[in-house]
Amino acid sequence: NRIREKIWKTLEKEKVALFPGARGRIPNFKGADKAAQLLAMLPDWKNARAIKANPDSPQRPVRHLALISGKTVYMAAPRLREERCFVKLDPGTIPLETLRDASTIKGAFQYGIPVHPREMPSIELIVAGSVTVNRKGARLGKGGGYSDLEYALGREFGFVRENVVIVTTVHPLQIVEEELPETDHDFRIDYIITAEEIIPTHRLDGRPSGILRDHLTEQKISEIPILKEILNPT
């Protein structure tokens, strides 16, 4: 947590953190909208029809841009607490004037349709939120491990392939030079995008091929219906 605390403190001290504040969150930052526009220049983005995005504030402009570009956006339900643990936002079924609303966390659950992992299409690009990231593509989220679990569910159910392009949008102050702690359930990022630049990480590592049961506590399994379904079928 030392690294996360340092990043949150720096963003607040430099006055680049935006509402709802940095601490304890995937921090919203000045330039998040410009980073989204830069992400839209990536060929991988242009070619993707279905993307999975995190539900946090700094990536709202990314979700909005995806919807107005005609992409279907999938978001995970908070803490994966539903069996139909993803929400589908299909811009073809959402009125144009409400697409911005639909890109917010609250709006996604108003306009979206809950889907089971079995109903997910092939995801062609993943947008992940980060507290910090290094240029090798290692990242730290808030610490709950949900992004890793969502990726693992994608591999488990076959809607995410190992080499899917994963991107994150961050403020330059969130990029560190140091090594970040990683475990076998973590995934690395392919592109780091700030308001100023697209940074390819040229990651060399593999990624987990599914759920790693020995990395999960019985409590975590009992709290997440889809994990119970996979790991403790009755």
C-alpha positions as CSV (number, residue, x, y, z in Angstrom):
1,N,0.0,0.0,0.0
2,R,3.0,2.3,0.4
3,I,3.2,2.8,-3.4
4,R,-0.6,3.5,-3.7
5,E,-0.4,6.0,-0.8
6,K,2.5,7.8,-2.4
7,I,0.6,8.2,-5.7
8,W,-2.6,9.4,-4.1
9,K,-0.7,11.9,-2.0
10,T,1.2,13.2,-5.1
11,L,-1.9,13.6,-7.2
12,E,-3.6,15.6,-4.5
13,K,-0.5,17.7,-3.6
14,E,0.0,18.6,-7.3
15,K,-3.8,19.4,-7.6
16,V,-4.3,17.1,-10.6
17,A,-6.8,14.8,-8.8
18,L,-10.5,15.5,-9.7
19,F,-13.8,14.7,-8.0
20,P,-14.4,12.3,-6.2
21,G,-10.8,12.5,-5.0
22,A,-7.8,10.2,-5.3
23,R,-7.4,8.3,-2.0
24,G,-8.7,4.8,-1.9
25,R,-9.8,4.9,-5.5
26,I,-8.8,4.6,-9.1
27,P,-8.0,8.3,-9.2
28,N,-9.8,10.7,-11.5
29,F,-7.3,13.1,-13.0
30,K,-7.0,16.3,-15.1
31,G,-6.6,15.3,-18.7
32,A,-8.6,12.1,-18.5
33,D,-10.8,13.3,-21.4
34,K,-7.7,14.0,-23.6
35,A,-6.2,10.6,-22.7
36,A,-9.5,9.1,-24.0
37,Q,-9.2,11.0,-27.3
38,L,-5.6,9.8,-27.7
39,L,-6.6,6.2,-27.0
40,A,-9.1,6.5,-29.9
41,M,-6.1,7.0,-32.2
42,L,-4.9,3.4,-31.6
43,P,-5.7,1.0,-34.5
44,D,-6.7,-1.7,-31.8
45,W,-9.3,0.7,-30.5
46,K,-10.6,1.6,-34.0
47,N,-11.0,-2.1,-34.9
48,A,-12.6,-3.2,-31.6
49,R,-16.4,-3.7,-31.7
50,A,-16.8,-5.0,-28.2
51,I,-14.7,-3.7,-25.3
52,K,-14.7,-4.3,-21.5
53,A,-14.1,-1.2,-19.4
54,N,-13.7,-0.6,-15.7
55,P,-16.5,1.4,-14.1
56,D,-14.3,4.1,-12.5
57,S,-14.6,7.9,-13.0
58,P,-11.4,8.6,-14.9
59,Q,-12.4,6.1,-17.6
60,R,-15.9,7.6,-18.1
61,P,-14.7,9.6,-21.1
62,V,-13.4,6.4,-22.6
63,R,-16.7,4.6,-22.1
64,H,-18.6,7.6,-23.6
65,L,-16.2,7.7,-26.6
66,A,-16.7,4.0,-27.2
67,L,-20.5,4.4,-27.1
68,I,-20.6,7.3,-29.5
69,S,-18.3,5.4,-31.8
70,G,-20.8,2.5,-31.9
71,K,-18.9,0.1,-29.7
72,T,-20.7,-2.2,-27.3
73,V,-19.3,-1.6,-23.8
74,Y,-19.2,-4.3,-21.1
75,M,-18.7,-3.3,-17.4
76,A,-18.5,-5.5,-14.4
77,A,-21.0,-5.2,-11.6
78,P,-19.4,-3.7,-8.5
79,R,-17.5,-6.4,-6.6
80,L,-18.9,-9.0,-9.0
81,R,-21.8,-9.5,-6.5
82,E,-24.3,-10.7,-9.1
83,E,-24.3,-14.0,-11.0
84,R,-25.0,-12.0,-14.1
85,C,-21.9,-10.0,-13.2
86,F,-21.4,-7.9,-16.4
87,V,-23.5,-5.1,-17.8
88,K,-23.9,-4.7,-21.5
89,L,-24.2,-1.2,-22.9
90,D,-25.4,-1.4,-26.6
91,P,-25.3,2.1,-28.2
92,G,-27.8,0.8,-30.8
93,T,-30.5,0.5,-28.1
94,I,-29.7,3.6,-26.0
95,P,-31.0,7.0,-27.1
96,L,-28.2,9.2,-28.5
97,E,-28.9,12.0,-26.0
98,T,-28.5,9.6,-23.1
99,L,-25.1,8.1,-24.1
100,R,-23.2,10.4,-21.8
101,D,-25.5,9.4,-18.9
102,A,-25.0,5.7,-19.8
103,S,-21.3,6.1,-19.6
104,T,-21.5,6.9,-15.8
105,I,-21.6,4.2,-13.2
106,K,-25.1,5.0,-12.2
107,G,-26.3,5.4,-15.8
108,A,-24.7,2.1,-16.9
109,F,-27.0,0.2,-14.5
110,Q,-30.0,2.2,-15.7
111,Y,-29.5,1.7,-19.4
112,G,-27.5,-1.5,-19.4
113,I,-28.6,-5.1,-19.5
114,P,-27.1,-7.6,-17.0
115,V,-25.3,-10.5,-18.7
116,H,-23.8,-13.8,-17.5
117,P,-20.2,-14.5,-18.5
118,R,-21.6,-17.3,-20.7
119,E,-23.4,-14.7,-22.7
120,M,-20.4,-12.5,-23.3
121,P,-19.1,-12.0,-26.9
122,S,-15.4,-12.0,-27.7
123,I,-13.9,-8.9,-26.1
124,E,-11.5,-7.2,-28.5
125,L,-10.0,-4.6,-26.1
126,I,-9.9,-4.1,-22.3
127,V,-9.7,-0.8,-20.6
128,A,-8.3,-1.1,-17.0
129,G,-8.1,1.5,-14.3
130,S,-4.9,1.9,-12.5
131,V,-3.6,3.6,-9.4
132,T,-0.1,3.3,-10.7
133,V,1.7,1.6,-13.6
134,N,5.3,1.2,-14.8
135,R,6.7,1.2,-18.4
136,K,6.9,-2.6,-18.4
137,G,3.2,-2.7,-18.1
138,A,2.9,-3.8,-14.5
139,R,0.0,-2.1,-12.7
140,L,-1.6,-1.7,-9.3
141,G,-5.3,-1.1,-9.0
142,K,-7.1,-0.3,-5.7
143,G,-6.1,-3.5,-4.2
144,G,-9.3,-5.5,-4.3
145,G,-8.1,-7.8,-7.1
146,Y,-11.4,-7.4,-9.1
147,S,-9.8,-6.4,-12.4
148,D,-7.6,-9.5,-12.3
149,L,-10.7,-11.6,-11.4
150,E,-12.7,-10.1,-14.4
151,Y,-9.8,-11.0,-16.7
152,A,-9.6,-14.5,-15.3
153,L,-13.3,-15.0,-15.7
154,G,-12.9,-13.9,-19.4
155,R,-10.3,-16.6,-19.9
156,E,-12.3,-19.2,-18.0
157,F,-15.4,-18.6,-20.1
158,G,-13.5,-18.0,-23.3
159,F,-14.5,-14.4,-24.1
160,V,-11.0,-13.0,-23.5
161,R,-8.0,-14.4,-25.3
162,E,-4.5,-14.3,-23.7
163,N,-3.2,-11.7,-26.2
164,V,-6.1,-9.3,-26.0
165,V,-4.9,-5.7,-26.0
166,I,-5.2,-4.1,-22.5
167,V,-4.8,-0.4,-22.1
168,T,-4.9,2.0,-19.2
169,T,-5.4,5.8,-19.1
170,V,-3.5,7.6,-16.4
171,H,-1.9,11.0,-15.4
172,P,1.9,11.1,-16.0
173,L,2.4,11.3,-12.2
174,Q,0.9,7.8,-11.9
175,I,3.7,6.3,-14.0
176,V,6.6,5.0,-11.9
177,E,10.1,3.7,-12.8
178,E,10.3,1.2,-10.0
179,E,9.3,-2.5,-10.1
180,L,5.7,-3.1,-8.8
181,P,4.7,-6.2,-6.8
182,E,3.1,-8.8,-9.0
183,T,1.6,-12.3,-8.5
184,D,0.5,-15.1,-10.9
185,H,-3.0,-13.7,-11.1
186,D,-1.9,-10.2,-12.3
187,F,-2.0,-9.1,-15.9
188,R,0.2,-6.6,-17.6
189,I,-0.9,-3.6,-19.8
190,D,0.0,-3.2,-23.5
191,Y,-0.4,0.5,-23.7
192,I,-0.3,3.3,-21.1
193,I,-2.1,6.4,-22.4
194,T,-1.8,9.9,-20.9
195,A,-3.2,13.2,-22.2
196,E,0.1,13.7,-24.0
197,E,1.3,10.3,-25.3
198,I,0.7,6.6,-26.0
199,I,3.4,4.5,-24.3
200,P,3.7,0.9,-25.7
201,T,5.0,-1.4,-22.9
202,H,6.3,-4.2,-25.1
203,R,5.4,-6.6,-22.3
204,L,7.1,-10.0,-22.4
205,D,5.2,-11.9,-19.7
206,G,2.4,-14.4,-20.0
207,R,-1.0,-13.9,-18.5
208,P,-3.2,-16.2,-16.2
209,S,-5.2,-18.7,-18.2
210,G,-8.2,-18.6,-15.8
211,I,-9.2,-18.6,-12.2
212,L,-6.4,-19.5,-9.8
213,R,-8.2,-21.1,-6.9
214,D,-5.3,-21.1,-4.5
215,H,-5.1,-17.3,-4.8
216,L,-8.7,-17.0,-3.4
217,T,-9.9,-17.2,0.1
218,E,-13.1,-19.2,0.9
219,Q,-14.6,-15.9,2.0
220,K,-13.9,-14.3,-1.4
221,I,-15.4,-17.3,-3.1
222,S,-18.5,-17.2,-0.9
223,E,-19.0,-13.5,-1.6
224,I,-18.9,-13.8,-5.4
225,P,-21.8,-15.9,-6.9
226,I,-20.0,-16.7,-10.2
227,L,-16.9,-18.0,-8.3
228,K,-19.2,-20.3,-6.3
229,E,-20.8,-21.5,-9.5
230,I,-17.4,-22.4,-11.1
231,L,-15.4,-23.6,-8.0
232,N,-18.1,-25.0,-5.7
233,P,-20.8,-26.4,-8.0
234,T,-23.6,-28.1,-6.1
